[in-house]
Amino acid sequence: MYAETLTKLIEELKKMPGIGPKSAQRLAFYILQSSGKDVEKLLSSIQQAKERLKHCSLCFNITDVDPCKICSNGNRDIHSLCVVAEPKDLVAIERSGEYNGKYHVLGGLISPLDGIGPENLRIRELLRRLRKEKIAEIILAISPTTEGEATNIYLAKLIKPLGIKLTRVAYGLPIGADMDYADEATLSKAFQGRKEIFSE
């Protein structure tokens, strides 16, 4: 139905998460109707993001400076470490304004069906940090999905023997929900109502 070049553009846009055929088509036509200058700015932003963005060597958040601004901020609580699955979860928590400690980004969740095991996540790096840094409390801020629960249980079994207080955000987050979809007030309540984890 479409010219070959337009079809290729739609097919590439469809590869993005959450973008179906209709959304890809709308985006493609939006790009075509945009000015040459706007398209150049979009292309430049994508290229700069690919060239300049990297993972922080300490927390593994996405950053353009290493260490990232959160890790290098001397006003953050160095005794509290919040463990999240993805950088987008970190951003959601920061928006809530409830937490002022440091972070550790796992880079995903344990999901055997998808071939993702503990060895595919930044769990070794987390344990290394716990040995080096003076952490008094670890907060597991992981979405309460099946994969999230599996990850929480695995981390609890590793961390509890270390004698570090281990809590998880709980209050206000519905089961099966993704962390980054929660609003600021819900996340704020989740942090205020966090519970200590006791492994069996």
Secondary structure as the mmCIF struct_conf table of DSSP 4:
data_model
#
loop_
_struct_conf.conf_type_id
_struct_conf.id
_struct_conf.beg_label_comp_id
_struct_conf.beg_label_asym_id
_struct_conf.beg_label_seq_id
_struct_conf.end_label_comp_id
_struct_conf.end_label_asym_id
_struct_conf.end_label_seq_id
HELX_RH_AL_P HELX_RH_AL_P1 GLU A 4 LYS A 14
TURN_TY1_P TURN_TY1_P1 LYS A 15 LYS A 15
BEND BEND1 MET A 16 MET A 16
TURN_TY1_P TURN_TY1_P2 PRO A 17 GLY A 18
HELX_RH_AL_P HELX_RH_AL_P2 PRO A 21 GLN A 33
BEND BEND2 SER A 34 SER A 34
HELX_RH_AL_P HELX_RH_AL_P3 GLY A 36 ARG A 52
STRN STRN1 LYS A 54 HIS A 55
TURN_TY1_P TURN_TY1_P3 SER A 57 CYS A 59
STRN STRN2 ILE A 62 THR A 63
BEND BEND3 ASP A 64 PRO A 67
TURN_TY1_P TURN_TY1_P4 LYS A 69 SER A 72
TURN_TY1_P TURN_TY1_P5 GLY A 74 ASN A 75
BEND BEND4 ARG A 76 ARG A 76
STRN STRN3 ASP A 77 VAL A 84
BEND BEND5 ALA A 85 GLU A 86
HELX_RH_AL_P HELX_RH_AL_P4 PRO A 87 SER A 96
TURN_TY1_P TURN_TY1_P6 GLY A 97 GLY A 97
STRN STRN4 GLY A 101 VAL A 105
BEND BEND6 GLY A 107 GLY A 108
STRN STRN5 SER A 111 SER A 111
HELX_RH_3T_P HELX_RH_3T_P1 PRO A 112 ASP A 114
TURN_TY1_P TURN_TY1_P7 GLY A 115 GLY A 115
STRN STRN6 ILE A 116 ILE A 116
HELX_RH_3T_P HELX_RH_3T_P2 PRO A 118 ASN A 120
TURN_TY1_P TURN_TY1_P8 LEU A 121 ARG A 122
HELX_RH_AL_P HELX_RH_AL_P5 ILE A 123 LYS A 132
BEND BEND7 GLU A 133 GLU A 133
BEND BEND8 ALA A 136 ALA A 136
STRN STRN7 GLU A 137 LEU A 140
BEND BEND9 THR A 145 THR A 145
HELX_RH_AL_P HELX_RH_AL_P6 THR A 146 ILE A 159
HELX_RH_3T_P HELX_RH_3T_P3 LYS A 160 LEU A 162
TURN_TY1_P TURN_TY1_P9 GLY A 163 GLY A 163
STRN STRN8 LYS A 165 ARG A 168
TURN_TY1_P TURN_TY1_P10 TYR A 171 GLY A 172
HELX_LH_PP_P HELX_LH_PP_P1 LEU A 173 PRO A 174
TURN_TY1_P TURN_TY1_P11 ILE A 175 GLY A 176
HELX_RH_3T_P HELX_RH_3T_P4 MET A 179 TYR A 181
BEND BEND10 ALA A 182 ALA A 182
HELX_RH_AL_P HELX_RH_AL_P7 GLU A 184 GLN A 192
TURN_TY1_P TURN_TY1_P12 GLY A 193 GLY A 193
STRN STRN9 LYS A 195 GLU A 196
#
